[in-house]
Amino acid sequence: MMEDRIRKQKTKMFILVVVGFLIGSGIYDFFGDGSYTFRVFSGILFAGVVDISIILYDRWKYPGIKDKKQQLEKDERNIIINGKAASFTVTIILFTLAVSLLIAIIMKNKLLGYLSAFIYLFIFFLLIVSKSYWNKKM
Amino acid sequence: MKNRLEEIRKSKGLNQEELAQILEVSRQTISSLENGRYNPSILLAFKIANFFTMSIENIFIYEEEVNDGR
């Protein structure tokens, strides 16, 4: 079934993209000058090529896959699941940032403290704004 | 919410994948609806009822939750 195929494609893509990143980084290590930044860029570039290749291959092999993916994106149950997962994830992230801020205060690490506080406030602000937006829209 | 969706679907000779395709939802949504794990939106409920040319009440059985008052 197409839905099972799409689920397997996601797993396959994740694994191959990670492998692609490692190969790209490895290739740069072999031929490059040891720059960390370019090593990461090389990994990302390779991972991107792998990602696009898999997408194009699957579209060629299974012509209906693109339409099925669009249908699944609009599926109401999937929308609710994605919303609940996103909400839970934001809660966990905010909690993690609060813990990070606490650690920064205890260890007197100003950089970590300011960064944690800034990201926490930014996400919190974004949450309030997006809730307000959707509240008005619906 | 209890429903007769599985019974009605099978009486029409459709599998979950086929019904999902017709209603433009995922097969998992149909499965969750039939198991009572997921309640459809009013729009989806109307789509289902319209497809089977039945009323919503004939497909979905609404039961009020009973609170014991404590």
N, CA and C atoms of all chains as a GROMACS GRO file, in nm:
protein
  624
    1MET      N    1   0.083  -0.120   0.000
    1MET     CA    2   0.000   0.000   0.000
    1MET      C    3   0.087   0.125   0.000
    2MET      N    4   0.034   0.227  -0.064
    2MET     CA    5   0.112   0.350  -0.083
    2MET      C    6   0.153   0.413   0.049
    3GLU      N    7   0.066   0.410   0.149
    3GLU     CA    8   0.098   0.473   0.278
    3GLU      C    9   0.214   0.402   0.346
    4ASP      N   10   0.216   0.269   0.339
    4ASP     CA   11   0.328   0.194   0.396
    4ASP      C   12   0.456   0.226   0.322
    5ARG      N   13   0.443   0.242   0.190
    5ARG     CA   14   0.559   0.275   0.107
    5ARG      C   15   0.615   0.412   0.147
    6ILE      N   16   0.527   0.508   0.171
    6ILE     CA   17   0.571   0.643   0.210
    6ILE      C   18   0.640   0.638   0.346
    7ARG      N   19   0.585   0.559   0.437
    7ARG     CA   20   0.647   0.547   0.571
    7ARG      C   21   0.786   0.485   0.561
    8LYS      N   22   0.798   0.381   0.479
    8LYS     CA   23   0.929   0.316   0.460
    8LYS      C   24   1.026   0.412   0.392
    9GLN      N   25   0.971   0.494   0.299
    9GLN     CA   26   1.056   0.589   0.228
    9GLN      C   27   1.118   0.689   0.326
   10LYS      N   28   1.041   0.732   0.426
   10LYS     CA   29   1.091   0.830   0.524
   10LYS      C   30   1.207   0.770   0.603
   11THR      N   31   1.192   0.643   0.645
   11THR     CA   32   1.297   0.576   0.722
   11THR      C   33   1.421   0.560   0.636
   12LYS      N   34   1.397   0.512   0.513
   12LYS     CA   35   1.508   0.491   0.419
   12LYS      C   36   1.580   0.623   0.391
   13MET      N   37   1.502   0.729   0.372
   13MET     CA   38   1.560   0.859   0.341
   13MET      C   39   1.645   0.910   0.457
   14PHE      N   40   1.595   0.896   0.580
   14PHE     CA   41   1.668   0.943   0.697
   14PHE      C   42   1.805   0.874   0.705
   15ILE      N   43   1.802   0.743   0.690
   15ILE     CA   44   1.927   0.665   0.701
   15ILE      C   45   2.024   0.706   0.590
   16LEU      N   46   1.973   0.712   0.467
   16LEU     CA   47   2.061   0.742   0.353
   16LEU      C   48   2.114   0.886   0.358
   17VAL      N   49   2.032   0.979   0.408
   17VAL     CA   50   2.078   1.119   0.420
   17VAL      C   51   2.190   1.129   0.522
   18VAL      N   52   2.177   1.057   0.633
   18VAL     CA   53   2.284   1.058   0.735
   18VAL      C   54   2.411   0.998   0.676
   19VAL      N   55   2.393   0.885   0.606
   19VAL     CA   56   2.509   0.821   0.542
   19VAL      C   57   2.570   0.916   0.438
   20GLY      N   58   2.484   0.984   0.362
   20GLY     CA   59   2.530   1.080   0.263
   20GLY      C   60   2.611   1.192   0.327
   21PHE      N   61   2.563   1.240   0.441
   21PHE     CA   62   2.634   1.346   0.513
   21PHE      C   63   2.773   1.297   0.555
   22LEU      N   64   2.778   1.175   0.609
   22LEU     CA   65   2.907   1.120   0.656
   22LEU      C   66   3.003   1.100   0.538
   23ILE      N   67   2.946   1.053   0.426
   23ILE     CA   68   3.031   1.032   0.308
   23ILE      C   69   3.084   1.166   0.256
   24GLY      N   70   2.994   1.264   0.250
   24GLY     CA   71   3.035   1.398   0.203
   24GLY      C   72   3.142   1.457   0.292
   25SER      N   73   3.125   1.444   0.422
   25SER     CA   74   3.226   1.494   0.517
   25SER      C   75   3.356   1.418   0.500
   26GLY      N   76   3.343   1.285   0.481
   26GLY     CA   77   3.461   1.201   0.464
   26GLY      C   78   3.539   1.236   0.339
   27ILE      N   79   3.465   1.263   0.230
   27ILE     CA   80   3.530   1.301   0.104
   27ILE      C   81   3.608   1.430   0.121
   28TYR      N   82   3.547   1.527   0.192
   28TYR     CA   83   3.617   1.654   0.213
   28TYR      C   84   3.741   1.632   0.300
   29ASP      N   85   3.728   1.545   0.401
   29ASP     CA   86   3.843   1.515   0.487
   29ASP      C   87   3.959   1.461   0.405
   30PHE      N   88   3.924   1.381   0.304
   30PHE     CA   89   4.027   1.315   0.221
   30PHE      C   90   4.095   1.414   0.126
   31PHE      N   91   4.009   1.499   0.063
   31PHE     CA   92   4.063   1.587  -0.040
   31PHE      C   93   4.084   1.731   0.005
   32GLY      N   94   4.017   1.765   0.118
   32GLY     CA   95   4.015   1.907   0.157
   32GLY      C   96   4.132   1.947   0.244
   33ASP      N   97   4.118   2.071   0.298
   33ASP     CA   98   4.227   2.128   0.377
   33ASP      C   99   4.202   2.121   0.528
   34GLY      N  100   4.101   2.041   0.568
   34GLY     CA  101   4.076   2.023   0.710
   34GLY      C  102   3.987   2.127   0.774
   35SER      N  103   3.930   2.217   0.690
   35SER     CA  104   3.842   2.321   0.746
   35SER      C  105   3.712   2.258   0.795
   36TYR      N  106   3.676   2.288   0.920
   36TYR     CA  107   3.555   2.229   0.979
   36TYR      C  108   3.430   2.278   0.907
   37THR      N  109   3.429   2.407   0.875
   37THR     CA  110   3.309   2.466   0.811
   37THR      C  111   3.283   2.402   0.675
   38PHE      N  112   3.386   2.392   0.594
   38PHE     CA  113   3.369   2.335   0.461
   38PHE      C  114   3.340   2.185   0.468
   39ARG      N  115   3.391   2.124   0.572
   39ARG     CA  116   3.363   1.980   0.592
   39ARG      C  117   3.213   1.960   0.613
   40VAL      N  118   3.156   2.044   0.698
   40VAL     CA  119   3.012   2.036   0.726
   40VAL      C  120   2.932   2.070   0.600
   41PHE      N  121   2.975   2.175   0.528
   41PHE     CA  122   2.905   2.213   0.404
   41PHE      C  123   2.909   2.099   0.303
   42SER      N  124   3.021   2.033   0.294
   42SER     CA  125   3.036   1.922   0.201
   42SER      C  126   2.940   1.810   0.240
   43GLY      N  127   2.930   1.783   0.370
   43GLY     CA  128   2.838   1.681   0.418
   43GLY      C  129   2.695   1.716   0.387
   44ILE      N  130   2.658   1.843   0.411
   44ILE     CA  131   2.521   1.888   0.384
   44ILE      C  132   2.490   1.880   0.236
   45LEU      N  133   2.587   1.918   0.153
   45LEU     CA  134   2.566   1.916   0.008
   45LEU      C  135   2.541   1.773  -0.040
   46PHE      N  136   2.624   1.682   0.008
   46PHE     CA  137   2.610   1.541  -0.030
   46PHE      C  138   2.476   1.486   0.018
   47ALA      N  139   2.440   1.520   0.142
   47ALA     CA  140   2.312   1.475   0.198
   47ALA      C  141   2.196   1.528   0.116
   48GLY      N  142   2.208   1.654   0.072
   48GLY     CA  143   2.104   1.716  -0.012
   48GLY      C  144   2.089   1.644  -0.145
   49VAL      N  145   2.201   1.608  -0.205
   49VAL     CA  146   2.199   1.536  -0.334
   49VAL      C  147   2.132   1.400  -0.316
   50VAL      N  148   2.164   1.332  -0.208
   50VAL     CA  149   2.104   1.201  -0.178
   50VAL      C  150   1.954   1.217  -0.160
   51ASP      N  151   1.915   1.319  -0.084
   51ASP     CA  152   1.773   1.346  -0.055
   51ASP      C  153   1.694   1.367  -0.184
   52ILE      N  154   1.746   1.454  -0.268
   52ILE     CA  155   1.677   1.486  -0.395
   52ILE      C  156   1.673   1.363  -0.486
   53SER      N  157   1.780   1.288  -0.487
   53SER     CA  158   1.786   1.168  -0.572
   53SER      C  159   1.679   1.066  -0.531
   54ILE      N  160   1.664   1.048  -0.401
   54ILE     CA  161   1.564   0.952  -0.352
   54ILE      C  162   1.423   0.998  -0.390
   55ILE      N  163   1.399   1.128  -0.372
   55ILE     CA  164   1.266   1.182  -0.405
   55ILE      C  165   1.236   1.161  -0.554
   56LEU      N  166   1.332   1.195  -0.639
   56LEU     CA  167   1.310   1.182  -0.784
   56LEU      C  168   1.294   1.036  -0.825
   57TYR      N  169   1.374   0.949  -0.765
   57TYR     CA  170   1.366   0.807  -0.796
   57TYR      C  171   1.229   0.752  -0.758
   58ASP      N  172   1.182   0.785  -0.637
   58ASP     CA  173   1.052   0.734  -0.592
   58ASP      C  174   0.938   0.789  -0.678
   59ARG      N  175   0.949   0.914  -0.720
   59ARG     CA  176   0.844   0.973  -0.806
   59ARG      C  177   0.841   0.905  -0.942
   60TRP      N  178   0.957   0.865  -0.989
   60TRP     CA  179   0.964   0.796  -1.118
   60TRP      C  180   0.909   0.654  -1.106
   61LYS      N  181   0.948   0.586  -0.995
   61LYS     CA  182   0.909   0.447  -0.978
   61LYS      C  183   0.761   0.433  -0.937
   62TYR      N  184   0.714   0.526  -0.853
   62TYR     CA  185   0.575   0.521  -0.806
   62TYR      C  186   0.508   0.653  -0.842
   63PRO      N  187   0.448   0.664  -0.957
   63PRO     CA  188   0.394   0.792  -1.005
   63PRO      C  189   0.289   0.855  -0.914
   64GLY      N  190   0.213   0.774  -0.840
   64GLY     CA  191   0.107   0.831  -0.756
   64GLY      C  192   0.153   0.879  -0.620
   65ILE      N  193   0.284   0.867  -0.594
   65ILE     CA  194   0.332   0.893  -0.458
   65ILE      C  195   0.320   1.041  -0.418
   66LYS      N  196   0.341   1.130  -0.514
   66LYS     CA  197   0.334   1.274  -0.484
   66LYS      C  198   0.191   1.313  -0.443
   67ASP      N  199   0.093   1.264  -0.520
   67ASP     CA  200  -0.047   1.296  -0.489
   67ASP      C  201  -0.088   1.236  -0.354
   68LYS      N  202  -0.039   1.116  -0.328
   68LYS     CA  203  -0.073   1.050  -0.201
   68LYS      C  204  -0.015   1.129  -0.084
   69LYS      N  205   0.108   1.178  -0.100
   69LYS     CA  206   0.172   1.257   0.007
   69LYS      C  207   0.092   1.384   0.034
   70GLN      N  208   0.047   1.449  -0.073
   70GLN     CA  209  -0.033   1.571  -0.056
   70GLN      C  210  -0.164   1.540   0.013
   71GLN      N  211  -0.222   1.426  -0.021
   71GLN     CA  212  -0.347   1.385   0.042
   71GLN      C  213  -0.326   1.361   0.192
   72LEU      N  214  -0.213   1.296   0.225
   72LEU     CA  215  -0.184   1.266   0.366
   72LEU      C  216  -0.158   1.395   0.446
   73GLU      N  217  -0.102   1.495   0.380
   73GLU     CA  218  -0.079   1.624   0.448
   73GLU      C  219  -0.209   1.691   0.485
   74LYS      N  220  -0.312   1.668   0.404
   74LYS     CA  221  -0.442   1.731   0.430
   74LYS      C  222  -0.532   1.643   0.517
   75ASP      N  223  -0.490   1.521   0.546
   75ASP     CA  224  -0.571   1.430   0.626
   75ASP      C  225  -0.594   1.490   0.764
   76GLU      N  226  -0.720   1.499   0.809
   76GLU     CA  227  -0.751   1.571   0.932
   76GLU      C  228  -0.691   1.506   1.056
   77ARG      N  229  -0.686   1.375   1.057
   77ARG     CA  230  -0.628   1.305   1.172
   77ARG      C  231  -0.478   1.335   1.180
   78ASN      N  232  -0.410   1.333   1.065
   78ASN     CA  233  -0.266   1.364   1.062
   78ASN      C  234  -0.240   1.507   1.106
   79ILE      N  235  -0.330   1.599   1.070
   79ILE     CA  236  -0.313   1.739   1.111
   79ILE      C  237  -0.321   1.751   1.263
   80ILE      N  238  -0.418   1.680   1.322
   80ILE     CA  239  -0.433   1.683   1.468
   80ILE      C  240  -0.312   1.621   1.536
   81ILE      N  241  -0.265   1.508   1.483
   81ILE     CA  242  -0.148   1.440   1.541
   81ILE      C  243  -0.026   1.532   1.534
   82ASN      N  244  -0.005   1.595   1.418
   82ASN     CA  245   0.109   1.686   1.403
   82ASN      C  246   0.100   1.802   1.501
   83GLY      N  247  -0.021   1.853   1.520
   83GLY     CA  248  -0.041   1.965   1.614
   83GLY      C  249  -0.009   1.925   1.758
   84LYS      N  250  -0.057   1.806   1.796
   84LYS     CA  251  -0.032   1.759   1.933
   84LYS      C  252   0.117   1.732   1.955
   85ALA      N  253   0.180   1.672   1.854
   85ALA     CA  254   0.324   1.643   1.864
   85ALA      C  255   0.404   1.773   1.873
   86ALA      N  256   0.366   1.874   1.793
   86ALA     CA  257   0.436   2.002   1.794
   86ALA      C  258   0.420   2.070   1.929
   87SER      N  259   0.300   2.066   1.983
   87SER     CA  260   0.273   2.129   2.112
   87SER      C  261   0.357   2.065   2.222
   88PHE      N  262   0.361   1.933   2.224
   88PHE     CA  263   0.440   1.861   2.323
   88PHE      C  264   0.588   1.892   2.307
   89THR      N  265   0.633   1.897   2.183
   89THR     CA  266   0.775   1.924   2.157
   89THR      C  267   0.813   2.063   2.206
   90VAL      N  268   0.727   2.163   2.181
   90VAL     CA  269   0.754   2.299   2.228
   90VAL      C  270   0.765   2.303   2.380
   91THR      N  271   0.676   2.230   2.447
   91THR     CA  272   0.679   2.225   2.594
   91THR      C  273   0.812   2.168   2.643
   92ILE      N  274   0.855   2.061   2.580
   92ILE     CA  275   0.983   1.997   2.618
   92ILE      C  276   1.100   2.091   2.591
   93ILE      N  277   1.096   2.158   2.477
   93ILE     CA  278   1.205   2.251   2.443
   93ILE      C  279   1.213   2.364   2.545
   94LEU      N  280   1.097   2.420   2.581
   94LEU     CA  281   1.095   2.529   2.679
   94LEU      C  282   1.148   2.481   2.814
   95PHE      N  283   1.109   2.361   2.852
   95PHE     CA  284   1.158   2.304   2.978
   95PHE      C  285   1.309   2.286   2.974
   96THR      N  286   1.358   2.233   2.862
   96THR     CA  287   1.502   2.211   2.846
   96THR      C  288   1.579   2.342   2.854
   97LEU      N  289   1.523   2.446   2.790
   97LEU     CA  290   1.588   2.578   2.795
   97LEU      C  291   1.588   2.635   2.936
   98ALA      N  292   1.481   2.611   3.010
   98ALA     CA  293   1.474   2.659   3.149
   98ALA      C  294   1.580   2.590   3.233
   99VAL      N  295   1.597   2.460   3.210
   99VAL     CA  296   1.700   2.385   3.283
   99VAL      C  297   1.840   2.436   3.245
  100SER      N  298   1.855   2.463   3.115
  100SER     CA  299   1.982   2.514   3.065
  100SER      C  300   2.016   2.649   3.130
  101LEU      N  301   1.914   2.733   3.145
  101LEU     CA  302   1.933   2.865   3.208
  101LEU      C  303   1.974   2.848   3.354
  102LEU      N  304   1.909   2.755   3.420
  102LEU     CA  305   1.940   2.728   3.561
  102LEU      C  306   2.084   2.681   3.577
  103ILE      N  307   2.125   2.592   3.487
  103ILE     CA  308   2.264   2.542   3.490
  103ILE      C  309   2.362   2.656   3.466
  104ALA      N  310   2.326   2.743   3.370
  104ALA     CA  311   2.412   2.857   3.338
  104ALA      C  312   2.428   2.949   3.459
  105ILE      N  313   2.319   2.969   3.533
  105ILE     CA  314   2.325   3.056   3.652
  105ILE      C  315   2.413   2.991   3.759
  106ILE      N  316   2.395   2.861   3.780
  106ILE     CA  317   2.473   2.790   3.883
  106ILE      C  318   2.621   2.791   3.848
  107MET      N  319   2.649   2.768   3.718
  107MET     CA  320   2.789   2.759   3.676
  107MET      C  321   2.847   2.895   3.638
  108LYS      N  322   2.764   2.999   3.651
  108LYS     CA  323   2.806   3.137   3.620
  108LYS      C  324   2.858   3.147   3.478
  109ASN      N  325   2.789   3.082   3.384
  109ASN     CA  326   2.825   3.086   3.242
  109ASN      C  327   2.733   3.187   3.174
  110LYS      N  328   2.787   3.307   3.150
  110LYS     CA  329   2.703   3.417   3.098
  110LYS      C  330   2.653   3.387   2.958
  111LEU      N  331   2.742   3.336   2.871
  111LEU     CA  332   2.704   3.312   2.730
  111LEU      C  333   2.587   3.214   2.722
  112LEU      N  334   2.600   3.102   2.795
  112LEU     CA  335   2.494   3.002   2.795
  112LEU      C  336   2.366   3.060   2.852
  113GLY      N  337   2.381   3.140   2.957
  113GLY     CA  338   2.266   3.201   3.023
  113GLY      C  339   2.190   3.295   2.930
  114TYR      N  340   2.264   3.385   2.866
  114TYR     CA  341   2.198   3.481   2.775
  114TYR      C  342   2.135   3.411   2.656
  115LEU      N  343   2.206   3.311   2.603
  115LEU     CA  344   2.155   3.237   2.487
  115LEU      C  345   2.027   3.161   2.523
  116SER      N  346   2.031   3.092   2.635
  116SER     CA  347   1.913   3.014   2.679
  116SER      C  348   1.794   3.107   2.703
  117ALA      N  349   1.822   3.220   2.771
  117ALA     CA  350   1.714   3.314   2.802
  117ALA      C  351   1.656   3.373   2.674
  118PHE      N  352   1.743   3.410   2.581
  118PHE     CA  353   1.697   3.471   2.456
  118PHE      C  354   1.611   3.373   2.375
  119ILE      N  355   1.659   3.250   2.361
  119ILE     CA  356   1.584   3.150   2.283
  119ILE      C  357   1.452   3.117   2.352
  120TYR      N  358   1.455   3.108   2.484
  120TYR     CA  359   1.333   3.080   2.560
  120TYR      C  360   1.228   3.188   2.535
  121LEU      N  361   1.272   3.313   2.550
  121LEU     CA  362   1.178   3.425   2.533
  121LEU      C  363   1.130   3.433   2.388
  122PHE      N  364   1.218   3.406   2.293
  122PHE     CA  365   1.180   3.410   2.152
  122PHE      C  366   1.072   3.306   2.120
  123ILE      N  367   1.094   3.184   2.168
  123ILE     CA  368   0.996   3.077   2.142
  123ILE      C  369   0.864   3.108   2.213
  124PHE      N  370   0.873   3.158   2.336
  124PHE     CA  371   0.753   3.192   2.413
  124PHE      C  372   0.674   3.302   2.341
  125PHE      N  373   0.745   3.402   2.292
  125PHE     CA  374   0.681   3.513   2.219
  125PHE      C  375   0.614   3.462   2.092
  126LEU      N  376   0.686   3.374   2.021
  126LEU     CA  377   0.632   3.315   1.897
  126LEU      C  378   0.505   3.234   1.925
  127LEU      N  379   0.506   3.164   2.037
  127LEU     CA  380   0.391   3.083   2.077
  127LEU      C  381   0.269   3.171   2.102
  128ILE      N  382   0.289   3.282   2.172
  128ILE     CA  383   0.179   3.374   2.202
  128ILE      C  384   0.126   3.436   2.073
  129VAL      N  385   0.217   3.479   1.988
  129VAL     CA  386   0.176   3.543   1.861
  129VAL      C  387   0.100   3.445   1.773
  130SER      N  388   0.149   3.323   1.761
  130SER     CA  389   0.083   3.226   1.671
  130SER      C  390  -0.053   3.184   1.727
  131LYS      N  391  -0.063   3.171   1.860
  131LYS     CA  392  -0.192   3.138   1.921
  131LYS      C  393  -0.293   3.248   1.894
  132SER      N  394  -0.246   3.375   1.909
  132SER     CA  395  -0.332   3.490   1.886
  132SER      C  396  -0.379   3.492   1.740
  133TYR      N  397  -0.287   3.464   1.650
  133TYR     CA  398  -0.318   3.463   1.506
  133TYR      C  399  -0.426   3.359   1.474
  134TRP      N  400  -0.407   3.238   1.522
  134TRP     CA  401  -0.503   3.130   1.493
  134TRP      C  402  -0.635   3.151   1.565
  135ASN      N  403  -0.629   3.216   1.682
  135ASN     CA  404  -0.751   3.246   1.756
  135ASN      C  405  -0.839   3.344   1.677
  136LYS      N  406  -0.775   3.442   1.614
  136LYS     CA  407  -0.850   3.541   1.535
  136LYS      C  408  -0.899   3.479   1.404
  137LYS      N  409  -0.816   3.392   1.347
  137LYS     CA  410  -0.849   3.337   1.217
  137LYS      C  411  -0.965   3.237   1.225
  138MET      N  412  -0.973   3.167   1.337
  138MET     CA  413  -1.078   3.062   1.347
  138MET      C  414  -1.195   3.119   1.426
  139MET      N  415  -1.650   0.736   1.994
  139MET     CA  416  -1.787   0.722   1.949
  139MET      C  417  -1.803   0.590   1.871
  140LYS      N  418  -1.906   0.518   1.909
  140LYS     CA  419  -1.929   0.392   1.838
  140LYS      C  420  -1.983   0.423   1.699
  141ASN      N  421  -1.961   0.332   1.608
  141ASN     CA  422  -2.013   0.352   1.473
  141ASN      C  423  -2.026   0.219   1.401
  142ARG      N  424  -2.099   0.226   1.289
  142ARG     CA  425  -2.122   0.107   1.207
  142ARG      C  426  -2.041   0.114   1.078
  143LEU      N  427  -1.938   0.192   1.079
  143LEU     CA  428  -1.864   0.219   0.956
  143LEU      C  429  -1.806   0.092   0.894
  144GLU      N  430  -1.747   0.009   0.978
  144GLU     CA  431  -1.685  -0.113   0.924
  144GLU      C  432  -1.790  -0.203   0.859
  145GLU      N  433  -1.901  -0.217   0.930
  145GLU     CA  434  -2.009  -0.303   0.880
  145GLU      C  435  -2.063  -0.251   0.746
  146ILE      N  436  -2.083  -0.119   0.739
  146ILE     CA  437  -2.137  -0.058   0.617
  146ILE      C  438  -2.035  -0.066   0.504
  147ARG      N  439  -1.911  -0.040   0.536
  147ARG     CA  440  -1.804  -0.046   0.435
  147ARG      C  441  -1.797  -0.186   0.373
  148LYS      N  442  -1.798  -0.287   0.459
  148LYS     CA  443  -1.787  -0.424   0.409
  148LYS      C  444  -1.910  -0.463   0.327
  149SER      N  445  -2.026  -0.410   0.365
  149SER     CA  446  -2.148  -0.444   0.290
  149SER      C  447  -2.142  -0.387   0.149
  150LYS      N  448  -2.061  -0.282   0.130
  150LYS     CA  449  -2.044  -0.222  -0.004
  150LYS      C  450  -1.926  -0.284  -0.078
  151GLY      N  451  -1.859  -0.381  -0.015
  151GLY     CA  452  -1.748  -0.449  -0.080
  151GLY      C  453  -1.622  -0.364  -0.095
  152LEU      N  454  -1.603  -0.273  -0.001
  152LEU     CA  455  -1.485  -0.186  -0.008
  152LEU      C  456  -1.385  -0.223   0.102
  153ASN      N  457  -1.256  -0.209   0.070
  153ASN     CA  458  -1.158  -0.223   0.178
  153ASN      C  459  -1.123  -0.082   0.230
  154GLN      N  460  -1.044  -0.079   0.337
  154GLN     CA  461  -1.013   0.049   0.401
  154GLN      C  462  -0.939   0.144   0.307
  155GLU      N  463  -0.847   0.088   0.230
  155GLU     CA  464  -0.768   0.169   0.137
  155GLU      C  465  -0.858   0.236   0.033
  156GLU      N  466  -0.952   0.158  -0.020
  156GLU     CA  467  -1.042   0.212  -0.123
  156GLU      C  468  -1.131   0.322  -0.066
  157LEU      N  469  -1.184   0.298   0.053
  157LEU     CA  470  -1.271   0.400   0.115
  157LEU      C  471  -1.191   0.525   0.147
  158ALA      N  472  -1.067   0.507   0.194
  158ALA     CA  473  -0.981   0.621   0.224
  158ALA      C  474  -0.955   0.704   0.099
  159GLN      N  475  -0.932   0.635  -0.010
  159GLN     CA  476  -0.904   0.705  -0.137
  159GLN      C  477  -1.027   0.787  -0.181
  160ILE      N  478  -1.145   0.727  -0.166
  160ILE     CA  479  -1.269   0.797  -0.206
  160ILE      C  480  -1.293   0.920  -0.118
  161LEU      N  481  -1.269   0.905   0.012
  161LEU     CA  482  -1.296   1.015   0.105
  161LEU      C  483  -1.179   1.112   0.117
  162GLU      N  484  -1.069   1.080   0.048
  162GLU     CA  485  -0.948   1.164   0.049
  162GLU      C  486  -0.890   1.178   0.190
  163VAL      N  487  -0.886   1.066   0.260
  163VAL     CA  488  -0.819   1.062   0.391
  163VAL      C  489  -0.722   0.945   0.388
  164SER      N  490  -0.647   0.928   0.497
  164SER     CA  491  -0.552   0.817   0.501
  164SER      C  492  -0.623   0.689   0.543
  165ARG      N  493  -0.563   0.577   0.509
  165ARG     CA  494  -0.620   0.447   0.549
  165ARG      C  495  -0.621   0.436   0.702
  166GLN      N  496  -0.520   0.494   0.766
  166GLN     CA  497  -0.513   0.491   0.913
  166GLN      C  498  -0.630   0.566   0.976
  167THR      N  499  -0.675   0.672   0.910
  167THR     CA  500  -0.791   0.746   0.960
  167THR      C  501  -0.914   0.657   0.957
  168ILE      N  502  -0.932   0.585   0.848
  168ILE     CA  503  -1.047   0.493   0.838
  168ILE      C  504  -1.037   0.386   0.947
  169SER      N  505  -0.918   0.331   0.964
  169SER     CA  506  -0.897   0.229   1.067
  169SER      C  507  -0.928   0.284   1.206
  170SER      N  508  -0.879   0.404   1.235
  170SER     CA  509  -0.903   0.466   1.367
  170SER      C  510  -1.050   0.499   1.387
  171LEU      N  511  -1.117   0.540   1.279
  171LEU     CA  512  -1.262   0.568   1.288
  171LEU      C  513  -1.336   0.441   1.324
  172GLU      N  514  -1.303   0.333   1.255
  172GLU     CA  515  -1.375   0.206   1.276
  172GLU      C  516  -1.351   0.151   1.416
  173ASN      N  517  -1.231   0.174   1.467
  173ASN     CA  518  -1.199   0.125   1.603
  173ASN      C  519  -1.252   0.216   1.712
  174GLY      N  520  -1.304   0.329   1.674
  174GLY     CA  521  -1.356   0.424   1.773
  174GLY      C  522  -1.248   0.504   1.842
  175ARG      N  523  -1.125   0.494   1.791
  175ARG     CA  524  -1.013   0.569   1.853
  175ARG      C  525  -1.015   0.715   1.810
  176TYR      N  526  -1.080   0.743   1.697
  176TYR     CA  527  -1.082   0.879   1.645
  176TYR      C  528  -1.223   0.916   1.604
  177ASN      N  529  -1.265   1.037   1.642
  177ASN     CA  530  -1.397   1.087   1.602
  177ASN      C  531  -1.380   1.182   1.485
  178PRO      N  532  -1.461   1.166   1.380
  178PRO     CA  533  -1.443   1.249   1.261
  178PRO      C  534  -1.489   1.392   1.285
  179SER      N  535  -1.436   1.484   1.204
  179SER     CA  536  -1.489   1.620   1.204
  179SER      C  537  -1.628   1.615   1.141
  180ILE      N  538  -1.704   1.720   1.158
  180ILE     CA  539  -1.840   1.725   1.102
  180ILE      C  540  -1.834   1.714   0.950
  181LEU      N  541  -1.730   1.773   0.892
  181LEU     CA  542  -1.714   1.769   0.746
  181LEU      C  543  -1.692   1.626   0.698
  182LEU      N  544  -1.604   1.556   0.765
  182LEU     CA  545  -1.576   1.417   0.727
  182LEU      C  546  -1.697   1.329   0.751
  183ALA      N  547  -1.767   1.352   0.862
  183ALA     CA  548  -1.887   1.275   0.892
  183ALA      C  549  -1.992   1.293   0.782
  184PHE      N  550  -2.006   1.416   0.733
  184PHE     CA  551  -2.101   1.443   0.624
  184PHE      C  552  -2.056   1.375   0.494
  185LYS      N  553  -1.926   1.379   0.471
  185LYS     CA  554  -1.871   1.315   0.349
  185LYS      C  555  -1.900   1.166   0.350
  186ILE      N  556  -1.878   1.104   0.467
  186ILE     CA  557  -1.902   0.960   0.480
  186ILE      C  558  -2.050   0.930   0.459
  187ALA      N  559  -2.134   1.006   0.527
  187ALA     CA  560  -2.279   0.984   0.517
  187ALA      C  561  -2.327   1.005   0.373
  188ASN      N  562  -2.274   1.108   0.310
  188ASN     CA  563  -2.312   1.138   0.172
  188ASN      C  564  -2.270   1.026   0.077
  189PHE      N  565  -2.151   0.973   0.099
  189PHE     CA  566  -2.101   0.866   0.012
  189PHE      C  567  -2.188   0.741   0.022
  190PHE      N  568  -2.225   0.707   0.146
  190PHE     CA  569  -2.305   0.587   0.165
  190PHE      C  570  -2.456   0.614   0.150
  191THR      N  571  -2.492   0.736   0.118
  191THR     CA  572  -2.632   0.782   0.108
  191THR      C  573  -2.713   0.738   0.230
  192MET      N  574  -2.657   0.772   0.345
  192MET     CA  575  -2.723   0.743   0.472
  192MET      C  576  -2.712   0.869   0.558
  193SER      N  577  -2.790   0.871   0.666
  193SER     CA  578  -2.777   0.986   0.758
  193SER      C  579  -2.660   0.959   0.852
  194ILE      N  580  -2.605   1.069   0.907
  194ILE     CA  581  -2.492   1.055   1.000
  194ILE      C  582  -2.532   0.967   1.119
  195GLU      N  583  -2.654   0.984   1.168
  195GLU     CA  584  -2.699   0.909   1.286
  195GLU      C  585  -2.708   0.759   1.260
  196ASN      N  586  -2.724   0.723   1.132
  196ASN     CA  587  -2.728   0.580   1.100
  196ASN      C  588  -2.590   0.517   1.097
  197ILE      N  589  -2.488   0.601   1.091
  197ILE     CA  590  -2.351   0.550   1.085
  197ILE      C  591  -2.281   0.566   1.220
  198PHE      N  592  -2.293   0.685   1.277
  198PHE     CA  593  -2.225   0.716   1.404
  198PHE      C  594  -2.326   0.718   1.518
  199ILE      N  595  -2.292   0.648   1.624
  199ILE     CA  596  -2.386   0.634   1.737
  199ILE      C  597  -2.337   0.723   1.850
  200TYR      N  598  -2.412   0.831   1.874
  200TYR     CA  599  -2.371   0.924   1.979
  200TYR      C  600  -2.424   0.876   2.113
  201GLU      N  601  -2.332   0.862   2.207
  201GLU     CA  602  -2.372   0.825   2.343
  201GLU      C  603  -2.320   0.931   2.437
  202GLU      N  604  -2.410   0.987   2.517
  202GLU     CA  605  -2.366   1.091   2.612
  202GLU      C  606  -2.280   1.028   2.718
  203GLU      N  607  -2.170   1.101   2.758
  203GLU     CA  608  -2.086   1.050   2.865
  203GLU      C  609  -2.162   1.066   2.996
  204VAL      N  610  -2.160   0.960   3.077
  204VAL     CA  611  -2.233   0.965   3.204
  204VAL      C  612  -2.134   1.000   3.314
  205ASN      N  613  -2.157   1.115   3.381
  205ASN     CA  614  -2.073   1.152   3.496
  205ASN      C  615  -2.139   1.097   3.621
  206ASP      N  616  -2.058   1.044   3.711
  206ASP     CA  617  -2.121   0.986   3.830
  206ASP      C  618  -2.151   1.091   3.938
  207GLY      N  619  -2.120   1.217   3.905
  207GLY     CA  620  -2.162   1.326   3.994
  207GLY      C  621  -2.065   1.352   4.108
  208ARG      N  622  -1.955   1.276   4.115
  208ARG     CA  623  -1.861   1.298   4.226
  208ARG      C  624  -1.764   1.412   4.196
   0.00000   0.00000   0.00000
